[in-house]
Amino acid sequence: MTDIHRKPRKPGSGRKAIYDAPMGRVNLPMTAVQRAKLMRLGGAAWVRQQIDVSPEPPRQEAAG
């Protein structure tokens, strides 16, 4: 199929953004058991929520 046959996208179509800021992807190696538990906990939404509510770690000063 060439671009000639494609219909133009309608304004507002497509998946709606979760956040105003652009998002990136992160790949995390895990076992099938860990992945199943992650899905039971809520998947990516649960991970984002855990990151948002967790305190920032103390800042490490550069050695030098």
MARMARMI-967902 format. One record per residue (C-alpha): x, y, z; residue in one letter; residue number from 1. Coordinates in Angstrom, 3 decimals, always signed. Layout:
+----------+----------+----------+------+-----+
!        u !        v !        w ! rest !  nr !
+----------+----------+----------+------+-----+
!        X !        Y !        Z !    A ! NUM !
...
+----------+----------+----------+------+-----+
# end
This chain:
+----------+----------+----------+------+-----+
!        u !        v !        w ! rest !  nr !
+----------+----------+----------+------+-----+
!   +0.000 !   +0.000 !   +0.000 !    M !   1 !
!   +1.396 !   +3.401 !   -0.921 !    T !   2 !
!   +0.930 !   +6.739 !   +0.821 !    D !   3 !
!   -1.522 !   +7.763 !   -1.920 !    I !   4 !
!   -4.166 !   +5.382 !   -0.528 !    H !   5 !
!   -3.874 !   +6.391 !   +3.117 !    R !   6 !
!   -6.567 !   +8.559 !   +4.649 !    K !   7 !
!   -5.423 !  +11.641 !   +6.562 !    P !   8 !
!   -5.634 !  +11.420 !  +10.352 !    R !   9 !
!   -8.473 !  +13.261 !  +12.003 !    K !  10 !
!   -7.654 !  +15.879 !  +14.649 !    P !  11 !
!   -7.759 !  +14.342 !  +18.122 !    G !  12 !
!   -7.412 !  +10.788 !  +16.837 !    S !  13 !
!   -4.976 !   +8.308 !  +18.303 !    G !  14 !
!   -4.036 !   +7.319 !  +21.821 !    R !  15 !
!   -4.406 !  +10.092 !  +24.394 !    K !  16 !
!   -1.319 !  +11.147 !  +26.355 !    A !  17 !
!   -0.982 !  +10.041 !  +29.982 !    I !  18 !
!   +1.253 !  +12.989 !  +30.906 !    Y !  19 !
!   +1.961 !  +16.382 !  +29.357 !    D !  20 !
!   +5.685 !  +15.584 !  +29.158 !    A !  21 !
!   +7.031 !  +13.208 !  +26.504 !    P !  22 !
!   +7.505 !   +9.643 !  +27.698 !    M !  23 !
!  +10.237 !   +7.144 !  +26.879 !    G !  24 !
!  +10.480 !   +3.394 !  +27.154 !    R !  25 !
!  +12.558 !   +1.324 !  +29.565 !    V !  26 !
!  +13.250 !   -2.391 !  +29.121 !    N !  27 !
!  +13.740 !   -4.387 !  +32.303 !    L !  28 !
!  +14.844 !   -8.013 !  +32.183 !    P !  29 !
!  +12.796 !  -10.218 !  +34.517 !    M !  30 !
!  +11.607 !  -13.757 !  +34.868 !    T !  31 !
!   +8.159 !  -14.924 !  +33.758 !    A !  32 !
!   +7.119 !  -15.188 !  +37.424 !    V !  33 !
!   +8.231 !  -11.613 !  +38.078 !    Q !  34 !
!   +6.410 !  -10.367 !  +34.990 !    R !  35 !
!   +3.208 !  -12.107 !  +36.045 !    A !  36 !
!   +3.423 !  -10.477 !  +39.478 !    K !  37 !
!   +4.086 !   -7.083 !  +37.878 !    L !  38 !
!   +0.916 !   -7.480 !  +35.799 !    M !  39 !
!   -1.089 !   -8.448 !  +38.919 !    R !  40 !
!   +0.229 !   -5.357 !  +40.713 !    L !  41 !
!   -0.919 !   -3.063 !  +37.904 !    G !  42 !
!   +1.780 !   -3.148 !  +35.251 !    G !  43 !
!   +3.354 !   +0.058 !  +33.964 !    A !  44 !
!   +0.814 !   +2.298 !  +35.751 !    A !  45 !
!   +1.799 !   +0.714 !  +39.077 !    W !  46 !
!   +5.519 !   +1.215 !  +38.354 !    V !  47 !
!   +4.944 !   +4.898 !  +37.462 !    R !  48 !
!   +2.920 !   +5.405 !  +40.646 !    Q !  49 !
!   +5.646 !   +3.766 !  +42.780 !    Q !  50 !
!   +8.270 !   +6.067 !  +41.247 !    I !  51 !
!   +6.096 !   +9.148 !  +41.819 !    D !  52 !
!   +5.476 !   +8.410 !  +45.528 !    V !  53 !
!   +9.045 !   +7.286 !  +46.361 !    S !  54 !
!  +11.389 !   +9.868 !  +47.931 !    P !  55 !
!  +14.458 !  +10.970 !  +46.003 !    E !  56 !
!  +17.644 !   +9.180 !  +47.130 !    P !  57 !
!  +20.371 !  +11.301 !  +48.734 !    P !  58 !
!  +22.535 !  +12.963 !  +46.148 !    R !  59 !
!  +26.007 !  +11.447 !  +45.757 !    Q !  60 !
!  +28.889 !  +13.921 !  +45.548 !    E !  61 !
!  +31.377 !  +13.257 !  +42.762 !    A !  62 !
!  +34.709 !  +11.840 !  +43.984 !    A !  63 !
!  +37.669 !  +13.819 !  +42.929 !    G !  64 !
+----------+----------+----------+------+-----+
# end
